[in-house]
Every structure is written in C-alpha cells, then in structure tokens.
Amino acid sequence: MNKMNKMNKINKMNKINKMNKINKMNKINKMNKLLML
C-alpha cells in the first residue's frame, strides 16, 4: 500500500513537472516568435 502511494506521488509529481516544463517552453517559444516578428 505504501509503495503504491509513493509511486503514485512520484508519478504525479513527474507529470506536473513535465507539464510545467512544456508550458514554460511553449511560453518561451511564443515570446521568441513574437520577438522575431
């Protein structure tokens, strides 16, 4: 049970981190495109 919970927590954190990274990259890319214009 505890192992499952720990795994779930790690997976959730990893997912959130990945989403945050993607969002940040997307934002930077958008800004760069605007700057390029």
PQR file with spaces between the fields and no chain letter, atoms N, CA, C, O and H, PARSE charges and radii, in Angstrom:
ATOM       1  N    MET     1       0.840   -1.203    0.000 -0.4000 1.5000
ATOM       2  CA   MET     1       0.000    0.000    0.000 -0.0000 2.0000
ATOM       3  C    MET     1       0.877    1.256    0.000  0.5500 1.7000
ATOM       4  O    MET     1       0.697    2.157   -0.818 -0.5500 1.4000
ATOM       5  N    ASN     2       1.813    1.290    0.921 -0.4000 1.5000
ATOM       6  CA   ASN     2       2.701    2.457    0.995 -0.0000 2.0000
ATOM       7  C    ASN     2       3.518    2.619   -0.270  0.5500 1.7000
ATOM       8  O    ASN     2       3.715    3.730   -0.764 -0.5500 1.4000
ATOM       9  H    ASN     2       1.959    0.558    1.586  0.4000 1.0000
ATOM      10  N    LYS     3       3.987    1.503   -0.783 -0.4000 1.5000
ATOM      11  CA   LYS     3       4.782    1.559   -2.015 -0.0000 2.0000
ATOM      12  C    LYS     3       3.945    2.140   -3.146  0.5500 1.7000
ATOM      13  O    LYS     3       4.414    2.984   -3.910 -0.5500 1.4000
ATOM      14  H    LYS     3       3.827    0.601   -0.382  0.4000 1.0000
ATOM      15  N    MET     4       2.712    1.685   -3.243 -0.4000 1.5000
ATOM      16  CA   MET     4       1.803    2.190   -4.279 -0.0000 2.0000
ATOM      17  C    MET     4       1.626    3.695   -4.130  0.5500 1.7000
ATOM      18  O    MET     4       1.705    4.441   -5.106 -0.5500 1.4000
ATOM      19  H    MET     4       2.331    1.000   -2.622  0.4000 1.0000
ATOM      20  N    ASN     5       1.388    4.128   -2.907 -0.4000 1.5000
ATOM      21  CA   ASN     5       1.179    5.558   -2.661 -0.0000 2.0000
ATOM      22  C    ASN     5       2.400    6.365   -3.064  0.5500 1.7000
ATOM      23  O    ASN     5       2.290    7.424   -3.682 -0.5500 1.4000
ATOM      24  H    ASN     5       1.324    3.522   -2.114  0.4000 1.0000
ATOM      25  N    LYS     6       3.563    5.846   -2.703 -0.4000 1.5000
ATOM      26  CA   LYS     6       4.794    6.563   -3.040 -0.0000 2.0000
ATOM      27  C    LYS     6       4.953    6.647   -4.555  0.5500 1.7000
ATOM      28  O    LYS     6       5.286    7.701   -5.097 -0.5500 1.4000
ATOM      29  H    LYS     6       3.652    4.986   -2.200  0.4000 1.0000
ATOM      30  N    MET     7       4.714    5.533   -5.226 -0.4000 1.5000
ATOM      31  CA   MET     7       4.810    5.504   -6.691 -0.0000 2.0000
ATOM      32  C    MET     7       3.847    6.510   -7.301  0.5500 1.7000
ATOM      33  O    MET     7       4.213    7.267   -8.200 -0.5500 1.4000
ATOM      34  H    MET     7       4.443    4.677   -4.786  0.4000 1.0000
ATOM      35  N    ASN     8       2.617    6.513   -6.807 -0.4000 1.5000
ATOM      36  CA   ASN     8       1.604    7.425   -7.335 -0.0000 2.0000
ATOM      37  C    ASN     8       2.032    8.866   -7.135  0.5500 1.7000
ATOM      38  O    ASN     8       1.875    9.698   -8.029 -0.5500 1.4000
ATOM      39  H    ASN     8       2.320    5.898   -6.076  0.4000 1.0000
ATOM      40  N    LYS     9       2.575    9.161   -5.959 -0.4000 1.5000
ATOM      41  CA   LYS     9       3.006   10.526   -5.675 -0.0000 2.0000
ATOM      42  C    LYS     9       4.131   10.924   -6.628  0.5500 1.7000
ATOM      43  O    LYS     9       4.125   12.015   -7.198 -0.5500 1.4000
ATOM      44  H    LYS     9       2.703    8.485   -5.233  0.4000 1.0000
ATOM      45  N    ILE    10       5.089   10.023   -6.790 -0.4000 1.5000
ATOM      46  CA   ILE    10       6.220   10.305   -7.700 -0.0000 2.0000
ATOM      47  C    ILE    10       5.718   10.509   -9.120  0.5500 1.7000
ATOM      48  O    ILE    10       6.145   11.440   -9.802 -0.5500 1.4000
ATOM      49  H    ILE    10       5.094    9.136   -6.327  0.4000 1.0000
ATOM      50  N    ASN    11       4.814    9.645   -9.569 -0.4000 1.5000
ATOM      51  CA   ASN    11       4.268    9.768  -10.920 -0.0000 2.0000
ATOM      52  C    ASN    11       3.561   11.099  -11.093  0.5500 1.7000
ATOM      53  O    ASN    11       3.715   11.772  -12.112 -0.5500 1.4000
ATOM      54  H    ASN    11       4.467    8.888   -9.014  0.4000 1.0000
ATOM      55  N    LYS    12       2.783   11.470  -10.085 -0.4000 1.5000
ATOM      56  CA   LYS    12       2.034   12.727  -10.179 -0.0000 2.0000
ATOM      57  C    LYS    12       3.007   13.902  -10.245  0.5500 1.7000
ATOM      58  O    LYS    12       2.839   14.807  -11.062 -0.5500 1.4000
ATOM      59  H    LYS    12       2.658   10.923   -9.257  0.4000 1.0000
ATOM      60  N    MET    13       4.014   13.884   -9.390 -0.4000 1.5000
ATOM      61  CA   MET    13       4.996   14.972   -9.398 -0.0000 2.0000
ATOM      62  C    MET    13       5.706   15.038  -10.743  0.5500 1.7000
ATOM      63  O    MET    13       5.917   16.121  -11.289 -0.5500 1.4000
ATOM      64  H    MET    13       4.150   13.148   -8.727  0.4000 1.0000
ATOM      65  N    ASN    14       6.074   13.876  -11.272 -0.4000 1.5000
ATOM      66  CA   ASN    14       6.754   13.841  -12.567 -0.0000 2.0000
ATOM      67  C    ASN    14       5.866   14.418  -13.656  0.5500 1.7000
ATOM      68  O    ASN    14       6.319   15.174  -14.516 -0.5500 1.4000
ATOM      69  H    ASN    14       5.902   12.996  -10.828  0.4000 1.0000
ATOM      70  N    LYS    15       4.589   14.045  -13.602 -0.4000 1.5000
ATOM      71  CA   LYS    15       3.653   14.545  -14.616 -0.0000 2.0000
ATOM      72  C    LYS    15       3.543   16.060  -14.508  0.5500 1.7000
ATOM      73  O    LYS    15       3.606   16.766  -15.514 -0.5500 1.4000
ATOM      74  H    LYS    15       4.221   13.431  -12.903  0.4000 1.0000
ATOM      75  N    ILE    16       3.379   16.556  -13.288 -0.4000 1.5000
ATOM      76  CA   ILE    16       3.257   18.008  -13.074 -0.0000 2.0000
ATOM      77  C    ILE    16       4.526   18.710  -13.546  0.5500 1.7000
ATOM      78  O    ILE    16       4.460   19.747  -14.206 -0.5500 1.4000
ATOM      79  H    ILE    16       3.327   15.982  -12.471  0.4000 1.0000
ATOM      80  N    ASN    17       5.676   18.143  -13.208 -0.4000 1.5000
ATOM      81  CA   ASN    17       6.946   18.747  -13.632 -0.0000 2.0000
ATOM      82  C    ASN    17       7.051   18.801  -15.141  0.5500 1.7000
ATOM      83  O    ASN    17       7.480   19.804  -15.710 -0.5500 1.4000
ATOM      84  H    ASN    17       5.731   17.301  -12.672  0.4000 1.0000
ATOM      85  N    LYS    18       6.656   17.717  -15.783 -0.4000 1.5000
ATOM      86  CA   LYS    18       6.725   17.662  -17.243 -0.0000 2.0000
ATOM      87  C    LYS    18       5.804   18.712  -17.841  0.5500 1.7000
ATOM      88  O    LYS    18       6.190   19.442  -18.754 -0.5500 1.4000
ATOM      89  H    LYS    18       6.308   16.902  -15.320  0.4000 1.0000
ATOM      90  N    MET    19       4.587   18.785  -17.324 -0.4000 1.5000
ATOM      91  CA   MET    19       3.606   19.767  -17.817 -0.0000 2.0000
ATOM      92  C    MET    19       4.164   21.177  -17.648  0.5500 1.7000
ATOM      93  O    MET    19       4.082   22.002  -18.558 -0.5500 1.4000
ATOM      94  H    MET    19       4.273   18.192  -16.582  0.4000 1.0000
ATOM      95  N    ASN    20       4.727   21.441  -16.478 -0.4000 1.5000
ATOM      96  CA   ASN    20       5.282   22.768  -16.209 -0.0000 2.0000
ATOM      97  C    ASN    20       6.399   23.099  -17.184  0.5500 1.7000
ATOM      98  O    ASN    20       6.485   24.214  -17.698 -0.5500 1.4000
ATOM      99  H    ASN    20       4.793   20.771  -15.738  0.4000 1.0000
ATOM     100  N    LYS    21       7.256   22.108  -17.430 -0.4000 1.5000
ATOM     101  CA   LYS    21       8.367   22.319  -18.354 -0.0000 2.0000
ATOM     102  C    LYS    21       7.855   22.620  -19.750  0.5500 1.7000
ATOM     103  O    LYS    21       8.325   23.544  -20.415 -0.5500 1.4000
ATOM     104  H    LYS    21       7.186   21.202  -17.012  0.4000 1.0000
ATOM     105  N    ILE    22       6.884   21.825  -20.185 -0.4000 1.5000
ATOM     106  CA   ILE    22       6.303   22.020  -21.527 -0.0000 2.0000
ATOM     107  C    ILE    22       5.652   23.398  -21.611  0.5500 1.7000
ATOM     108  O    ILE    22       5.826   24.117  -22.595 -0.5500 1.4000
ATOM     109  H    ILE    22       6.503   21.075  -19.646  0.4000 1.0000
ATOM     110  N    ASN    23       4.905   23.758  -20.573 -0.4000 1.5000
ATOM     111  CA   ASN    23       4.233   25.064  -20.569 -0.0000 2.0000
ATOM     112  C    ASN    23       5.260   26.191  -20.654  0.5500 1.7000
ATOM     113  O    ASN    23       5.077   27.165  -21.383 -0.5500 1.4000
ATOM     114  H    ASN    23       4.764   23.174  -19.774  0.4000 1.0000
ATOM     115  N    LYS    24       6.338   26.038  -19.897 -0.4000 1.5000
ATOM     116  CA   LYS    24       7.363   27.075  -19.889 -0.0000 2.0000
ATOM     117  C    LYS    24       8.002   27.182  -21.273  0.5500 1.7000
ATOM     118  O    LYS    24       8.197   28.279  -21.796 -0.5500 1.4000
ATOM     119  H    LYS    24       6.487   25.246  -19.304  0.4000 1.0000
ATOM     120  N    MET    25       8.327   26.023  -21.860 -0.4000 1.5000
ATOM     121  CA   MET    25       8.931   26.027  -23.194 -0.0000 2.0000
ATOM     122  C    MET    25       7.991   26.653  -24.208  0.5500 1.7000
ATOM     123  O    MET    25       8.418   27.428  -25.064 -0.5500 1.4000
ATOM     124  H    MET    25       8.169   25.132  -21.436  0.4000 1.0000
ATOM     125  N    ASN    26       6.718   26.319  -24.115 -0.4000 1.5000
ATOM     126  CA   ASN    26       5.730   26.872  -25.039 -0.0000 2.0000
ATOM     127  C    ASN    26       5.670   28.386  -24.903  0.5500 1.7000
ATOM     128  O    ASN    26       5.618   29.114  -25.895 -0.5500 1.4000
ATOM     129  H    ASN    26       6.371   25.689  -23.420  0.4000 1.0000
ATOM     130  N    LYS    27       5.679   28.845  -23.663 -0.4000 1.5000
ATOM     131  CA   LYS    27       5.612   30.285  -23.419 -0.0000 2.0000
ATOM     132  C    LYS    27       6.841   30.968  -24.019  0.5500 1.7000
ATOM     133  O    LYS    27       6.731   31.994  -24.691 -0.5500 1.4000
ATOM     134  H    LYS    27       5.721   28.254  -22.857  0.4000 1.0000
ATOM     135  N    ILE    28       8.001   30.386  -23.766 -0.4000 1.5000
ATOM     136  CA   ILE    28       9.251   30.961  -24.290 -0.0000 2.0000
ATOM     137  C    ILE    28       9.222   30.966  -25.812  0.5500 1.7000
ATOM     138  O    ILE    28       9.619   31.947  -26.441 -0.5500 1.4000
ATOM     139  H    ILE    28       8.090   29.553  -23.220  0.4000 1.0000
ATOM     140  N    ASN    29       8.757   29.880  -26.400 -0.4000 1.5000
ATOM     141  CA   ASN    29       8.696   29.790  -27.862 -0.0000 2.0000
ATOM     142  C    ASN    29       7.772   30.860  -28.422  0.5500 1.7000
ATOM     143  O    ASN    29       8.077   31.494  -29.432 -0.5500 1.4000
ATOM     144  H    ASN    29       8.435   29.083  -25.889  0.4000 1.0000
ATOM     145  N    LYS    30       6.651   31.053  -27.760 -0.4000 1.5000
ATOM     146  CA   LYS    30       5.691   32.056  -28.226 -0.0000 2.0000
ATOM     147  C    LYS    30       6.337   33.442  -28.158  0.5500 1.7000
ATOM     148  O    LYS    30       6.238   34.232  -29.098 -0.5500 1.4000
ATOM     149  H    LYS    30       6.404   30.538  -26.939  0.4000 1.0000
ATOM     150  N    MET    31       6.989   33.720  -27.049 -0.4000 1.5000
ATOM     151  CA   MET    31       7.645   35.012  -26.870 -0.0000 2.0000
ATOM     152  C    MET    31       8.691   35.213  -27.956  0.5500 1.7000
ATOM     153  O    MET    31       8.788   36.287  -28.548 -0.5500 1.4000
ATOM     154  H    MET    31       7.069   33.079  -26.286  0.4000 1.0000
ATOM     155  N    ASN    32       9.473   34.168  -28.213 -0.4000 1.5000
ATOM     156  CA   ASN    32      10.531   34.258  -29.220 -0.0000 2.0000
ATOM     157  C    ASN    32       9.939   34.556  -30.586  0.5500 1.7000
ATOM     158  O    ASN    32      10.476   35.359  -31.349 -0.5500 1.4000
ATOM     159  H    ASN    32       9.394   33.295  -27.732  0.4000 1.0000
ATOM     160  N    LYS    33       8.832   33.904  -30.882 -0.4000 1.5000
ATOM     161  CA   LYS    33       8.191   34.127  -32.187 -0.0000 2.0000
ATOM     162  C    LYS    33       7.757   35.583  -32.289  0.5500 1.7000
ATOM     163  O    LYS    33       7.940   36.225  -33.323 -0.5500 1.4000
ATOM     164  H    LYS    33       8.395   33.252  -30.262  0.4000 1.0000
ATOM     165  N    LEU    34       7.187   36.091  -31.221 -0.4000 1.5000
ATOM     166  CA   LEU    34       6.737   37.477  -31.228 -0.0000 2.0000
ATOM     167  C    LEU    34       7.928   38.413  -31.412  0.5500 1.7000
ATOM     168  O    LEU    34       7.854   39.393  -32.153 -0.5500 1.4000
ATOM     169  H    LEU    34       7.038   35.570  -30.380  0.4000 1.0000
ATOM     170  N    LEU    35       9.009   38.103  -30.740 -0.4000 1.5000
ATOM     171  CA   LEU    35      10.201   38.949  -30.836 -0.0000 2.0000
ATOM     172  C    LEU    35      10.767   38.916  -32.257  0.5500 1.7000
ATOM     173  O    LEU    35      11.288   39.913  -32.756 -0.5500 1.4000
ATOM     174  H    LEU    35       9.069   37.306  -30.138  0.4000 1.0000
ATOM     175  N    MET    36      10.656   37.767  -32.885 -0.4000 1.5000
ATOM     176  CA   MET    36      11.210   37.611  -34.230 -0.0000 2.0000
ATOM     177  C    MET    36      10.456   38.466  -35.241  0.5500 1.7000
ATOM     178  O    MET    36      11.034   38.915  -36.230 -0.5500 1.4000
ATOM     179  H    MET    36      10.233   36.957  -32.479  0.4000 1.0000
ATOM     180  N    LEU    37       9.187   38.689  -35.001 -0.4000 1.5000
ATOM     181  CA   LEU    37       8.373   39.431  -35.974 -0.0000 2.0000
ATOM     182  C    LEU    37       8.807   40.844  -36.124  0.5500 1.7000
ATOM     183  O    LEU    37       8.219   41.591  -36.905 -0.5500 1.4000
ATOM     184  H    LEU    37       8.717   38.325  -34.197  0.4000 1.0000
